[in-house]
Each structure stands twice: as structure tokens, then as C-alpha cells.
Amino acid sequence: MGHDIYSYNEKGEILQQVSFTAGDFYAPWFYDLFDAHQYNGGVSGIGATLMLTPSQVEEALERFMQIADHAFLYKNSRGEIFDFQQKAILKFIEDCLDIARKEGAVKVAFA
């Protein structure tokens, strides 16, 4: 089991995917970023989708950056993130924000 989270544009094309194993400590944290606890089934997502507005994605990015400033242990001397999961999460959020701003919303599926 695991968490596979996808973002889609209005055409239904997959923009990004981020995956976590069932016991990965990043999984519940990811749901926290999007205030989407109800989509977390524990060992995987519940198979539901959520439409996010640009402001909701901006809030997720703000939460990510607040945590990044304090909690990430995997930064180099220039402050750049080098943990692959942290990079994947940041890219997911940034791509979601880009499409939400262009299209008015972005669809996110929690599987």
C-alpha cells in the first residue's frame, strides 16, 4: 500500500505525481500542507479528488516554506533542499500553483 497523489489540469492531463509508502513520515505531513486530512486513509489516500484554488495552493506552499525554514535536515550550505522527497513535494506544489493560477483551480487526487 502507499499514497499516490496526482495533480491534473482542466484537460485531465496528469501534471505531477508524488508517492509515499504506507509508513512514510512525509505522507501525513503532505496532507497537512493541503489541509486535506480527510483524504488520508492511513496506508493510502481514500481515492477521492479535491479541487484547489490558487489561494489554497499558495497556503500549502507557505506551510511548506515555514517548515522548510525550521525542520528540514537535508539542506546544503547554500540552503538548497537536496532530499528527493522534499524536492518532489515542492515541485508538486509549485506546478499545482502554476496551473491553478492559469486555470482558476487544480484537481488533486489522493489514491
N, C-alpha and C positions, 0 to 999 in steps of 0.2 A: 504494500500500500504506500501511497505517497500523495503529496499535494502537487498538482499541476495547474498552474494559473495562467490563463491566456488573456490577451487583450485583442480586441477586434475593432476594425474601422466600420463605417456605416455600410460598406460593401460586403461585410462579413469575412474579410481577409484577416488572417492572424497577423498581428503586428509583432507581438513579443510573447515569449513563454518563460516562466520561471518555475522551477521544480524544487521540491524539498522531499526528503524521505519522511516517513511517518514520525520518527522521533527527532527530527532535526529541530534544534532550538530556534532557528530562523523562521520556521513555519508560523508559530503563533505570533511572533513579532511582526511578520509580514501582514497578517490580518489586522493587527493593532494599527499599523500605519494607515490603513484604509478604513479604520473603524468598522470592520466587517466581521466581527466575532461570530455572528450568526451563520456565516458561511463556512466556518471551520468545523468539520466533522470529527476532529481529533486525529485520526490516522490519514485523513484526506479531506479535500473540500467536499461540500454536500452536492455538487453537481448543479448549482444554481448560478445565475448570472446577475450582474449588477450594472446599471448604467451610472457612470460617474461624470459629474460636471467638471469643468475646468477648476472651479474653486475647491472641489473635493480632492482633486488630484494635487492641486497646489498645497493643500493641507497635509496630504500624505508626504509630499516632498519636504515640507517644512519639518514634519515629525522626523523623517529620515535624517535630515541635516542636523537637527538638535541632538539626536542620538549619536550621529557620526562625530560630532564635536566632543562628546564625552566618553562614549563607550567602546568605540571601535579600537581594537588592539592591533589591527592589521594595516597600519599606515607606514609609509616610508618617511624618510627625513624631510621631504617636501610636503607632507600631509596628504599625499595621494593614497587612495584606497587601493590595496592590491589583493585583498581576499576576493576570490572569484565570485562567491555568492553575494557579497556586498556590492560588487560591481554590477552583477546581473540584476539585483534589486533596483539599484539606482537607474540603470538603463531602462528597465521596465517602467519605472515611474516617469522618467523623462520622456519616453516615447508615448506613454499614455497622455501626458500633459500636452504634448505636441498635437496629437490627434484630437484631443478634447477641445483644444483651442481652435483648431481648424474646422471641426465638425459640430461643435457645441456639446458633445458628450463622447465618451468612450465606453465600450462594453467590455466588462471583465467577467470571465467565467472561472469559477472555483471548482475544480474537479479533483 
